[in-house]
């Protein structure tokens, strides 16, 4: 409708997304949806810098944990394998943010001319798929790890701990479930529409009136069904674990040491639950408000996608690996060994160089006679000591 209007210079829509239907118009209002603007995929400098920072923190932290857990002997090999799989899933979120930053640079200054093509492109759908896969696999893995820890702490004498085969089956099932959740909207565009291309960052966060009913119901089932249930299970399990630890320690002899241990456990559990709440409660609220057709400020969406959604992926390496006492002890032991080896190597090198220096710097006229050299060799031999 707008393409034949070659002389159209100004246009006003109710929603920013419609500006992509008139890419040749010089001025279009509103000129931003909080995430993207008329000129750029990411609307402001804070978002542009933050997407690279969050991508680096998420990728570096998770790759560091994968590397360190591969080098350090694990106390529980099955648990270590689960943590490494969790890091792989969280790393995908960093990859998603990295590509958002790359395409923001690519479309800098001319985003509206490419917006429609970008949101309907294979690239947009692929990175949206990666973000959804990372998010759901991470949620399911955290729920599994929590339930495993819950059984060990609350029912310590039960035989409910999964073995190697069961763990492999569970991890494979979690990845398959996450893959299917992320892939289903791509299978039928007539039913789901452009599920991932609702905004410039290709993540289906909130609903709008133009969204197909099937897509809206599917998104609601994922965010307010599966993820909300998983979050409640995690909160309940950690609360039960702390109560069980506290009740078990009541009969302990040393009250001060028990209190110190309970505080440490409470702090650890609190930060795990708090990071989950910090990530998911804002997303739950945004989803509920969008379903109720409440007007949500545009900037909220950008903050949720760039800052809040990757929080779990960035913090999981710290909460589940870097802050554990066993891991810290192993890292300290590894560093101690490396430092000792480095010191010995340095001392050996300095000793060798000083010996060479003494031998080469001694003048030829000062060399002892041959019979004295033989005498010194004989004295140095332990058989003649």
Steps between C-alpha positions, in 0.01 A plus 500: 500500500782743588753408230326693217502816717845614390459857629382399848748652748324480842280227645353425843400153627366373830787249529865527398496157330285642216783735400674202338216490241601844372881483481528785246330757727748749647322555832282242678340531845526347754870469427576225756344203678753514785720234338554632147483849351445637151878505445636212713411146605590589860346834584767660723865485600431327834341204320777487238775483761306273736429232239876454440581506874231242584605283204865504615418430868263216411731329249823553696354388835345182362800407284729559800293262712494235225879524469568500874263210569669303223845559657412456867416162650130497586359390835191370319551426130127485418433835666800654322366371166162661573667832582700491177183431301331792681794723400462392137133600508576833668778568249238496221343808660835676467515395133150643450601836654820502293305469174251767609801731544643399160176573312458826692838608359401378153175704489640808677338818368264326254305247705149594384594430136594144598264440795235298318755286317696449824202391712387254230852369431645157578769667713242663730311173543824310565623727781146510646503120495840499678375738771188292564702174498751644748229637726290182517789252529647715779166509687449124469861423601482728805177327604662157460813602696279645775288185527815283506644708784161495675493116503859478628446748787140432606511122443868413560443125555283442194625331182346761270826640364528455122787295361715567196250356250200677658687832506589465130137424413372796706748746348420379147126531573544855629687607184242328279213670687669841474565445129137408434369799701718737296438327165120450508416867409726468191316197364176668391499871419126494418422408862777686688572786260842663527545382859857622553478807278270712718781746582856588400666268754300197380374389841123438557470678833155658509175466307326756283173511312662408170638173642321182392290335777699175474830683541362697795375183669828318436709784639274526807527124558881518493556811712204483742464120494826306479739772622276614786454141624878445477565818699252399773657152521846658545376737774317220686795259472758743634268602785455132592875436477583788732236389752635143488860618555390727784297223669786250467745745663286574806668225704852611403736553794671818386228764463731764352637278222147375419372858480789598274432202270125574488565863406738392221246250363219755528704761312583256221141381463370857516721618213404200283128567551549877477676474160215284369243747635691797356494336159150356483265712712535808270437275197192350668368850578562629146324196354197536730468874435527451124227234510279742695577758226647740753718767340863408576769771466714434195829510687391211728524250213856599413617478861338158545657351183850649532548506879250277682466197270879424495540545880470127572739410219759746633461410870465121478879442461558704816221347708547136401880484461719798587352551850499133610753413770622184322564687176686780682717245680581322173586828326725603792669159487549529123643851534726387784638215288552729203674761718726235657589357159566849365720585802699176468546556129613859563743391776641223278542745214673759721726231648595375154565849369713591802706180458552573129592858586759386755652248260517734203618802699795315662826591318699220337812587701313434824394146407636254762748235397369171367594301813302743722191465275521120531536533879190717527299248293607219727396695812163575347425131429290356787683169485808678631333723754 
